[in-house]
Amino acid sequence: MLHRIGRLFIIKSKFEAFLVIFGLANGAVERGTHYLAAYPGAAGKLLFGACALAVMMAGGHILDSLEHSA
């Protein structure tokens, strides 16, 4: 039973990978807007950019690992 539930958390196709990356990007933009409100000026923009960069790095890793597992 645990094996069947565990299979739900495995990314099998590029479509699923892009859905996960889309969810990560939405969360990062939300976090970035909070940073812009809390830290006006260059500091907020820098933190917003760090959020976006983290999603790009994670997305690249997800897509790269998907290609290696196939």
PDB file of N, CA, C and O in Angstrom:
ATOM      1  N   MET A   1       0.827  -1.196   0.000  1.00  0.00           N
ATOM      2  CA  MET A   1       0.000   0.000   0.000  1.00  0.00           C
ATOM      3  C   MET A   1       0.873   1.262   0.000  1.00  0.00           C
ATOM      4  O   MET A   1       0.588   2.219  -0.720  1.00  0.00           O
ATOM      5  N   LEU A   2       1.935   1.256   0.810  1.00  0.00           N
ATOM      6  CA  LEU A   2       2.819   2.415   0.845  1.00  0.00           C
ATOM      7  C   LEU A   2       3.527   2.604  -0.488  1.00  0.00           C
ATOM      8  O   LEU A   2       3.816   3.731  -0.890  1.00  0.00           O
ATOM      9  N   HIS A   3       3.805   1.502  -1.167  1.00  0.00           N
ATOM     10  CA  HIS A   3       4.458   1.593  -2.479  1.00  0.00           C
ATOM     11  C   HIS A   3       3.545   2.314  -3.469  1.00  0.00           C
ATOM     12  O   HIS A   3       4.012   3.143  -4.250  1.00  0.00           O
ATOM     13  N   ARG A   4       2.269   2.010  -3.442  1.00  0.00           N
ATOM     14  CA  ARG A   4       1.315   2.647  -4.363  1.00  0.00           C
ATOM     15  C   ARG A   4       1.179   4.140  -4.064  1.00  0.00           C
ATOM     16  O   ARG A   4       1.061   4.952  -4.982  1.00  0.00           O
ATOM     17  N   ILE A   5       1.195   4.496  -2.792  1.00  0.00           N
ATOM     18  CA  ILE A   5       1.123   5.918  -2.428  1.00  0.00           C
ATOM     19  C   ILE A   5       2.417   6.622  -2.808  1.00  0.00           C
ATOM     20  O   ILE A   5       2.388   7.763  -3.268  1.00  0.00           O
ATOM     21  N   GLY A   6       3.542   5.962  -2.624  1.00  0.00           N
ATOM     22  CA  GLY A   6       4.829   6.548  -2.977  1.00  0.00           C
ATOM     23  C   GLY A   6       4.971   6.833  -4.460  1.00  0.00           C
ATOM     24  O   GLY A   6       5.662   7.777  -4.845  1.00  0.00           O
ATOM     25  N   ARG A   7       4.328   6.033  -5.296  1.00  0.00           N
ATOM     26  CA  ARG A   7       4.397   6.257  -6.747  1.00  0.00           C
ATOM     27  C   ARG A   7       3.724   7.553  -7.169  1.00  0.00           C
ATOM     28  O   ARG A   7       4.015   8.072  -8.247  1.00  0.00           O
ATOM     29  N   LEU A   8       2.830   8.084  -6.344  1.00  0.00           N
ATOM     30  CA  LEU A   8       2.166   9.347  -6.667  1.00  0.00           C
ATOM     31  C   LEU A   8       3.125  10.521  -6.639  1.00  0.00           C
ATOM     32  O   LEU A   8       2.868  11.546  -7.271  1.00  0.00           O
ATOM     33  N   PHE A   9       4.233  10.385  -5.910  1.00  0.00           N
ATOM     34  CA  PHE A   9       5.169  11.477  -5.735  1.00  0.00           C
ATOM     35  C   PHE A   9       6.366  11.387  -6.671  1.00  0.00           C
ATOM     36  O   PHE A   9       7.355  12.094  -6.477  1.00  0.00           O
ATOM     37  N   ILE A  10       6.293  10.539  -7.670  1.00  0.00           N
ATOM     38  CA  ILE A  10       7.367  10.387  -8.651  1.00  0.00           C
ATOM     39  C   ILE A  10       6.967  11.114  -9.924  1.00  0.00           C
ATOM     40  O   ILE A  10       5.886  10.885 -10.468  1.00  0.00           O
ATOM     41  N   ILE A  11       7.842  11.989 -10.396  1.00  0.00           N
ATOM     42  CA  ILE A  11       7.588  12.736 -11.633  1.00  0.00           C
ATOM     43  C   ILE A  11       7.987  11.843 -12.792  1.00  0.00           C
ATOM     44  O   ILE A  11       9.142  11.433 -12.899  1.00  0.00           O
ATOM     45  N   LYS A  12       7.022  11.540 -13.668  1.00  0.00           N
ATOM     46  CA  LYS A  12       7.269  10.584 -14.739  1.00  0.00           C
ATOM     47  C   LYS A  12       7.389  11.237 -16.113  1.00  0.00           C
ATOM     48  O   LYS A  12       8.043  10.676 -16.992  1.00  0.00           O
ATOM     49  N   SER A  13       6.787  12.388 -16.324  1.00  0.00           N
ATOM     50  CA  SER A  13       6.801  13.006 -17.645  1.00  0.00           C
ATOM     51  C   SER A  13       7.196  14.475 -17.543  1.00  0.00           C
ATOM     52  O   SER A  13       7.204  15.064 -16.463  1.00  0.00           O
ATOM     53  N   LYS A  14       7.523  15.047 -18.697  1.00  0.00           N
ATOM     54  CA  LYS A  14       7.884  16.466 -18.716  1.00  0.00           C
ATOM     55  C   LYS A  14       6.696  17.341 -18.338  1.00  0.00           C
ATOM     56  O   LYS A  14       6.872  18.399 -17.733  1.00  0.00           O
ATOM     57  N   PHE A  15       5.503  16.913 -18.686  1.00  0.00           N
ATOM     58  CA  PHE A  15       4.309  17.688 -18.331  1.00  0.00           C
ATOM     59  C   PHE A  15       4.184  17.804 -16.814  1.00  0.00           C
ATOM     60  O   PHE A  15       3.915  18.885 -16.290  1.00  0.00           O
ATOM     61  N   GLU A  16       4.379  16.693 -16.115  1.00  0.00           N
ATOM     62  CA  GLU A  16       4.328  16.730 -14.654  1.00  0.00           C
ATOM     63  C   GLU A  16       5.446  17.596 -14.089  1.00  0.00           C
ATOM     64  O   GLU A  16       5.247  18.312 -13.108  1.00  0.00           O
ATOM     65  N   ALA A  17       6.628  17.529 -14.712  1.00  0.00           N
ATOM     66  CA  ALA A  17       7.746  18.350 -14.257  1.00  0.00           C
ATOM     67  C   ALA A  17       7.423  19.829 -14.414  1.00  0.00           C
ATOM     68  O   ALA A  17       7.709  20.626 -13.521  1.00  0.00           O
ATOM     69  N   PHE A  18       6.828  20.198 -15.545  1.00  0.00           N
ATOM     70  CA  PHE A  18       6.491  21.602 -15.763  1.00  0.00           C
ATOM     71  C   PHE A  18       5.396  22.069 -14.806  1.00  0.00           C
ATOM     72  O   PHE A  18       5.383  23.235 -14.413  1.00  0.00           O
ATOM     73  N   LEU A  19       4.483  21.184 -14.428  1.00  0.00           N
ATOM     74  CA  LEU A  19       3.473  21.558 -13.433  1.00  0.00           C
ATOM     75  C   LEU A  19       4.112  21.821 -12.072  1.00  0.00           C
ATOM     76  O   LEU A  19       3.726  22.756 -11.371  1.00  0.00           O
ATOM     77  N   VAL A  20       5.083  21.001 -11.705  1.00  0.00           N
ATOM     78  CA  VAL A  20       5.784  21.205 -10.430  1.00  0.00           C
ATOM     79  C   VAL A  20       6.569  22.512 -10.466  1.00  0.00           C
ATOM     80  O   VAL A  20       6.559  23.273  -9.498  1.00  0.00           O
ATOM     81  N   ILE A  21       7.249  22.772 -11.585  1.00  0.00           N
ATOM     82  CA  ILE A  21       8.028  24.004 -11.726  1.00  0.00           C
ATOM     83  C   ILE A  21       7.104  25.221 -11.696  1.00  0.00           C
ATOM     84  O   ILE A  21       7.457  26.253 -11.126  1.00  0.00           O
ATOM     85  N   PHE A  22       5.928  25.107 -12.304  1.00  0.00           N
ATOM     86  CA  PHE A  22       4.956  26.199 -12.281  1.00  0.00           C
ATOM     87  C   PHE A  22       4.515  26.499 -10.851  1.00  0.00           C
ATOM     88  O   PHE A  22       4.398  27.663 -10.466  1.00  0.00           O
ATOM     89  N   GLY A  23       4.270  25.452 -10.066  1.00  0.00           N
ATOM     90  CA  GLY A  23       3.897  25.646  -8.664  1.00  0.00           C
ATOM     91  C   GLY A  23       5.022  26.291  -7.866  1.00  0.00           C
ATOM     92  O   GLY A  23       4.781  27.168  -7.037  1.00  0.00           O
ATOM     93  N   LEU A  24       6.251  25.853  -8.119  1.00  0.00           N
ATOM     94  CA  LEU A  24       7.391  26.473  -7.437  1.00  0.00           C
ATOM     95  C   LEU A  24       7.519  27.946  -7.810  1.00  0.00           C
ATOM     96  O   LEU A  24       7.809  28.784  -6.956  1.00  0.00           O
ATOM     97  N   ALA A  25       7.303  28.259  -9.084  1.00  0.00           N
ATOM     98  CA  ALA A  25       7.418  29.648  -9.540  1.00  0.00           C
ATOM     99  C   ALA A  25       6.339  30.525  -8.917  1.00  0.00           C
ATOM    100  O   ALA A  25       6.611  31.664  -8.538  1.00  0.00           O
ATOM    101  N   ASN A  26       5.126  30.010  -8.809  1.00  0.00           N
ATOM    102  CA  ASN A  26       4.066  30.792  -8.167  1.00  0.00           C
ATOM    103  C   ASN A  26       4.402  31.087  -6.708  1.00  0.00           C
ATOM    104  O   ASN A  26       4.195  32.204  -6.235  1.00  0.00           O
ATOM    105  N   GLY A  27       4.913  30.102  -6.007  1.00  0.00           N
ATOM    106  CA  GLY A  27       5.303  30.319  -4.621  1.00  0.00           C
ATOM    107  C   GLY A  27       6.458  31.300  -4.490  1.00  0.00           C
ATOM    108  O   GLY A  27       6.491  32.107  -3.562  1.00  0.00           O
ATOM    109  N   ALA A  28       7.411  31.229  -5.425  1.00  0.00           N
ATOM    110  CA  ALA A  28       8.556  32.136  -5.370  1.00  0.00           C
ATOM    111  C   ALA A  28       8.141  33.578  -5.648  1.00  0.00           C
ATOM    112  O   ALA A  28       8.663  34.500  -5.022  1.00  0.00           O
ATOM    113  N   VAL A  29       7.219  33.782  -6.570  1.00  0.00           N
ATOM    114  CA  VAL A  29       6.752  35.142  -6.854  1.00  0.00           C
ATOM    115  C   VAL A  29       5.988  35.695  -5.662  1.00  0.00           C
ATOM    116  O   VAL A  29       6.116  36.872  -5.326  1.00  0.00           O
ATOM    117  N   GLU A  30       5.195  34.848  -5.027  1.00  0.00           N
ATOM    118  CA  GLU A  30       4.469  35.296  -3.832  1.00  0.00           C
ATOM    119  C   GLU A  30       5.449  35.677  -2.722  1.00  0.00           C
ATOM    120  O   GLU A  30       5.284  36.706  -2.067  1.00  0.00           O
ATOM    121  N   ARG A  31       6.454  34.851  -2.518  1.00  0.00           N
ATOM    122  CA  ARG A  31       7.472  35.149  -1.501  1.00  0.00           C
ATOM    123  C   ARG A  31       8.224  36.421  -1.875  1.00  0.00           C
ATOM    124  O   ARG A  31       8.530  37.239  -1.008  1.00  0.00           O
ATOM    125  N   GLY A  32       8.526  36.591  -3.171  1.00  0.00           N
ATOM    126  CA  GLY A  32       9.247  37.775  -3.631  1.00  0.00           C
ATOM    127  C   GLY A  32       8.462  39.057  -3.425  1.00  0.00           C
ATOM    128  O   GLY A  32       9.042  40.087  -3.081  1.00  0.00           O
ATOM    129  N   THR A  33       7.155  39.012  -3.627  1.00  0.00           N
ATOM    130  CA  THR A  33       6.349  40.216  -3.401  1.00  0.00           C
ATOM    131  C   THR A  33       6.321  40.588  -1.919  1.00  0.00           C
ATOM    132  O   THR A  33       6.279  41.768  -1.572  1.00  0.00           O
ATOM    133  N   HIS A  34       6.345  39.581  -1.054  1.00  0.00           N
ATOM    134  CA  HIS A  34       6.428  39.875   0.382  1.00  0.00           C
ATOM    135  C   HIS A  34       7.777  40.501   0.728  1.00  0.00           C
ATOM    136  O   HIS A  34       7.857  41.400   1.565  1.00  0.00           O
ATOM    137  N   TYR A  35       8.835  40.018   0.077  1.00  0.00           N
ATOM    138  CA  TYR A  35      10.153  40.610   0.299  1.00  0.00           C
ATOM    139  C   TYR A  35      10.186  42.059  -0.187  1.00  0.00           C
ATOM    140  O   TYR A  35      10.781  42.915   0.467  1.00  0.00           O
ATOM    141  N   LEU A  36       9.554  42.339  -1.325  1.00  0.00           N
ATOM    142  CA  LEU A  36       9.531  43.712  -1.834  1.00  0.00           C
ATOM    143  C   LEU A  36       8.793  44.646  -0.886  1.00  0.00           C
ATOM    144  O   LEU A  36       9.167  45.809  -0.733  1.00  0.00           O
ATOM    145  N   ALA A  37       7.747  44.136  -0.252  1.00  0.00           N
ATOM    146  CA  ALA A  37       7.001  44.967   0.694  1.00  0.00           C
ATOM    147  C   ALA A  37       7.784  45.170   1.992  1.00  0.00           C
ATOM    148  O   ALA A  37       7.768  46.257   2.570  1.00  0.00           O
ATOM    149  N   ALA A  38       8.462  44.129   2.438  1.00  0.00           N
ATOM    150  CA  ALA A  38       9.181  44.221   3.710  1.00  0.00           C
ATOM    151  C   ALA A  38      10.501  44.971   3.579  1.00  0.00           C
ATOM    152  O   ALA A  38      10.907  45.680   4.500  1.00  0.00           O
ATOM    153  N   TYR A  39      11.168  44.820   2.446  1.00  0.00           N
ATOM    154  CA  TYR A  39      12.481  45.439   2.229  1.00  0.00           C
ATOM    155  C   TYR A  39      12.427  46.300   0.967  1.00  0.00           C
ATOM    156  O   TYR A  39      12.793  45.824  -0.108  1.00  0.00           O
ATOM    157  N   PRO A  40      11.986  47.542   1.066  1.00  0.00           N
ATOM    158  CA  PRO A  40      11.901  48.389  -0.132  1.00  0.00           C
ATOM    159  C   PRO A  40      13.298  48.730  -0.650  1.00  0.00           C
ATOM    160  O   PRO A  40      14.266  48.820   0.105  1.00  0.00           O
ATOM    161  N   GLY A  41      13.359  48.912  -1.952  1.00  0.00           N
ATOM    162  CA  GLY A  41      14.635  49.295  -2.562  1.00  0.00           C
ATOM    163  C   GLY A  41      15.389  48.101  -3.124  1.00  0.00           C
ATOM    164  O   GLY A  41      14.807  47.095  -3.530  1.00  0.00           O
ATOM    165  N   ALA A  42      16.700  48.252  -3.131  1.00  0.00           N
ATOM    166  CA  ALA A  42      17.554  47.254  -3.760  1.00  0.00           C
ATOM    167  C   ALA A  42      17.548  45.918  -3.011  1.00  0.00           C
ATOM    168  O   ALA A  42      17.663  44.861  -3.632  1.00  0.00           O
ATOM    169  N   ALA A  43      17.417  45.960  -1.696  1.00  0.00           N
ATOM    170  CA  ALA A  43      17.426  44.717  -0.928  1.00  0.00           C
ATOM    171  C   ALA A  43      16.240  43.828  -1.295  1.00  0.00           C
ATOM    172  O   ALA A  43      16.405  42.619  -1.454  1.00  0.00           O
ATOM    173  N   GLY A  44      15.057  44.406  -1.429  1.00  0.00           N
ATOM    174  CA  GLY A  44      13.876  43.638  -1.816  1.00  0.00           C
ATOM    175  C   GLY A  44      13.993  43.072  -3.215  1.00  0.00           C
ATOM    176  O   GLY A  44      13.602  41.933  -3.470  1.00  0.00           O
ATOM    177  N   LYS A  45      14.538  43.878  -4.125  1.00  0.00           N
ATOM    178  CA  LYS A  45      14.716  43.400  -5.494  1.00  0.00           C
ATOM    179  C   LYS A  45      15.740  42.273  -5.559  1.00  0.00           C
ATOM    180  O   LYS A  45      15.587  41.335  -6.341  1.00  0.00           O
ATOM    181  N   LEU A  46      16.767  42.365  -4.749  1.00  0.00           N
ATOM    182  CA  LEU A  46      17.786  41.324  -4.709  1.00  0.00           C
ATOM    183  C   LEU A  46      17.200  40.019  -4.169  1.00  0.00           C
ATOM    184  O   LEU A  46      17.477  38.947  -4.706  1.00  0.00           O
ATOM    185  N   LEU A  47      16.401  40.104  -3.119  1.00  0.00           N
ATOM    186  CA  LEU A  47      15.768  38.908  -2.569  1.00  0.00           C
ATOM    187  C   LEU A  47      14.745  38.325  -3.536  1.00  0.00           C
ATOM    188  O   LEU A  47      14.611  37.106  -3.633  1.00  0.00           O
ATOM    189  N   PHE A  48      14.019  39.188  -4.254  1.00  0.00           N
ATOM    190  CA  PHE A  48      13.079  38.718  -5.269  1.00  0.00           C
ATOM    191  C   PHE A  48      13.823  37.957  -6.359  1.00  0.00           C
ATOM    192  O   PHE A  48      13.375  36.902  -6.806  1.00  0.00           O
ATOM    193  N   GLY A  49      14.954  38.496  -6.780  1.00  0.00           N
ATOM    194  CA  GLY A  49      15.762  37.818  -7.789  1.00  0.00           C
ATOM    195  C   GLY A  49      16.310  36.496  -7.295  1.00  0.00           C
ATOM    196  O   GLY A  49      16.422  35.540  -8.062  1.00  0.00           O
ATOM    197  N   ALA A  50      16.653  36.436  -6.011  1.00  0.00           N
ATOM    198  CA  ALA A  50      17.148  35.174  -5.448  1.00  0.00           C
ATOM    199  C   ALA A  50      16.051  34.107  -5.460  1.00  0.00           C
ATOM    200  O   ALA A  50      16.324  32.931  -5.698  1.00  0.00           O
ATOM    201  N   CYS A  51      14.817  34.523  -5.204  1.00  0.00           N
ATOM    202  CA  CYS A  51      13.700  33.571  -5.272  1.00  0.00           C
ATOM    203  C   CYS A  51      13.532  33.036  -6.696  1.00  0.00           C
ATOM    204  O   CYS A  51      13.350  31.835  -6.898  1.00  0.00           O
ATOM    205  N   ALA A  52      13.596  33.932  -7.671  1.00  0.00           N
ATOM    206  CA  ALA A  52      13.456  33.510  -9.061  1.00  0.00           C
ATOM    207  C   ALA A  52      14.607  32.607  -9.482  1.00  0.00           C
ATOM    208  O   ALA A  52      14.395  31.629 -10.198  1.00  0.00           O
ATOM    209  N   LEU A  53      15.809  32.920  -9.050  1.00  0.00           N
ATOM    210  CA  LEU A  53      16.975  32.112  -9.399  1.00  0.00           C
ATOM    211  C   LEU A  53      16.882  30.714  -8.786  1.00  0.00           C
ATOM    212  O   LEU A  53      17.283  29.734  -9.413  1.00  0.00           O
ATOM    213  N   ALA A  54      16.366  30.622  -7.592  1.00  0.00           N
ATOM    214  CA  ALA A  54      16.208  29.312  -6.952  1.00  0.00           C
ATOM    215  C   ALA A  54      15.254  28.426  -7.744  1.00  0.00           C
ATOM    216  O   ALA A  54      15.485  27.223  -7.871  1.00  0.00           O
ATOM    217  N   VAL A  55      14.181  29.013  -8.277  1.00  0.00           N
ATOM    218  CA  VAL A  55      13.236  28.237  -9.082  1.00  0.00           C
ATOM    219  C   VAL A  55      13.896  27.791 -10.379  1.00  0.00           C
ATOM    220  O   VAL A  55      13.691  26.659 -10.816  1.00  0.00           O
ATOM    221  N   MET A  56      14.682  28.660 -10.997  1.00  0.00           N
ATOM    222  CA  MET A  56      15.366  28.279 -12.234  1.00  0.00           C
ATOM    223  C   MET A  56      16.337  27.128 -11.991  1.00  0.00           C
ATOM    224  O   MET A  56      16.423  26.203 -12.798  1.00  0.00           O
ATOM    225  N   MET A  57      17.061  27.187 -10.889  1.00  0.00           N
ATOM    226  CA  MET A  57      18.003  26.114 -10.575  1.00  0.00           C
ATOM    227  C   MET A  57      17.268  24.806 -10.268  1.00  0.00           C
ATOM    228  O   MET A  57      17.678  23.741 -10.730  1.00  0.00           O
ATOM    229  N   ALA A  58      16.201  24.884  -9.503  1.00  0.00           N
ATOM    230  CA  ALA A  58      15.436  23.683  -9.172  1.00  0.00           C
ATOM    231  C   ALA A  58      14.766  23.099 -10.414  1.00  0.00           C
ATOM    232  O   ALA A  58      14.744  21.882 -10.595  1.00  0.00           O
ATOM    233  N   GLY A  59      14.224  23.959 -11.264  1.00  0.00           N
ATOM    234  CA  GLY A  59      13.596  23.487 -12.495  1.00  0.00           C
ATOM    235  C   GLY A  59      14.581  22.805 -13.417  1.00  0.00           C
ATOM    236  O   GLY A  59      14.272  21.775 -14.015  1.00  0.00           O
ATOM    237  N   GLY A  60      15.756  23.373 -13.534  1.00  0.00           N
ATOM    238  CA  GLY A  60      16.782  22.741 -14.355  1.00  0.00           C
ATOM    239  C   GLY A  60      17.185  21.387 -13.804  1.00  0.00           C
ATOM    240  O   GLY A  60      17.401  20.441 -14.562  1.00  0.00           O
ATOM    241  N   HIS A  61      17.285  21.293 -12.496  1.00  0.00           N
ATOM    242  CA  HIS A  61      17.655  20.018 -11.879  1.00  0.00           C
ATOM    243  C   HIS A  61      16.551  18.982 -12.073  1.00  0.00           C
ATOM    244  O   HIS A  61      16.842  17.816 -12.338  1.00  0.00           O
ATOM    245  N   ILE A  62      15.307  19.386 -11.947  1.00  0.00           N
ATOM    246  CA  ILE A  62      14.184  18.465 -12.142  1.00  0.00           C
ATOM    247  C   ILE A  62      14.178  17.944 -13.569  1.00  0.00           C
ATOM    248  O   ILE A  62      14.061  16.739 -13.791  1.00  0.00           O
ATOM    249  N   LEU A  63      14.304  18.838 -14.531  1.00  0.00           N
ATOM    250  CA  LEU A  63      14.283  18.414 -15.935  1.00  0.00           C
ATOM    251  C   LEU A  63      15.498  17.560 -16.281  1.00  0.00           C
ATOM    252  O   LEU A  63      15.389  16.603 -17.046  1.00  0.00           O
ATOM    253  N   ASP A  64      16.648  17.902 -15.723  1.00  0.00           N
ATOM    254  CA  ASP A  64      17.858  17.139 -16.000  1.00  0.00           C
ATOM    255  C   ASP A  64      17.754  15.727 -15.407  1.00  0.00           C
ATOM    256  O   ASP A  64      18.137  14.755 -16.058  1.00  0.00           O
ATOM    257  N   SER A  65      17.248  15.612 -14.200  1.00  0.00           N
ATOM    258  CA  SER A  65      17.130  14.293 -13.593  1.00  0.00           C
ATOM    259  C   SER A  65      16.065  13.462 -14.294  1.00  0.00           C
ATOM    260  O   SER A  65      16.155  12.235 -14.311  1.00  0.00           O
ATOM    261  N   LEU A  66      15.063  14.107 -14.868  1.00  0.00           N
ATOM    262  CA  LEU A  66      14.026  13.391 -15.603  1.00  0.00           C
ATOM    263  C   LEU A  66      14.611  12.778 -16.865  1.00  0.00           C
ATOM    264  O   LEU A  66      14.256  11.657 -17.228  1.00  0.00           O
ATOM    265  N   GLU A  67      15.501  13.495 -17.537  1.00  0.00           N
ATOM    266  CA  GLU A  67      16.128  12.966 -18.745  1.00  0.00           C
ATOM    267  C   GLU A  67      17.083  11.821 -18.429  1.00  0.00           C
ATOM    268  O   GLU A  67      17.194  10.881 -19.217  1.00  0.00           O
ATOM    269  N   HIS A  68      17.768  11.880 -17.301  1.00  0.00           N
ATOM    270  CA  HIS A  68      18.713  10.832 -16.937  1.00  0.00           C
ATOM    271  C   HIS A  68      18.002   9.560 -16.498  1.00  0.00           C
ATOM    272  O   HIS A  68      18.531   8.463 -16.675  1.00  0.00           O
ATOM    273  N   SER A  69      16.815   9.696 -15.931  1.00  0.00           N
ATOM    274  CA  SER A  69      16.105   8.501 -15.458  1.00  0.00           C
ATOM    275  C   SER A  69      15.406   7.766 -16.579  1.00  0.00           C
ATOM    276  O   SER A  69      15.057   6.596 -16.421  1.00  0.00           O
ATOM    277  N   ALA A  70      15.190   8.424 -17.712  1.00  0.00           N
ATOM    278  CA  ALA A  70      14.471   7.783 -18.826  1.00  0.00           C
ATOM    279  C   ALA A  70      15.354   6.882 -19.638  1.00  0.00           C
ATOM    280  O   ALA A  70      14.894   6.275 -20.605  1.00  0.00           O
TER     281      ALA A  70
END
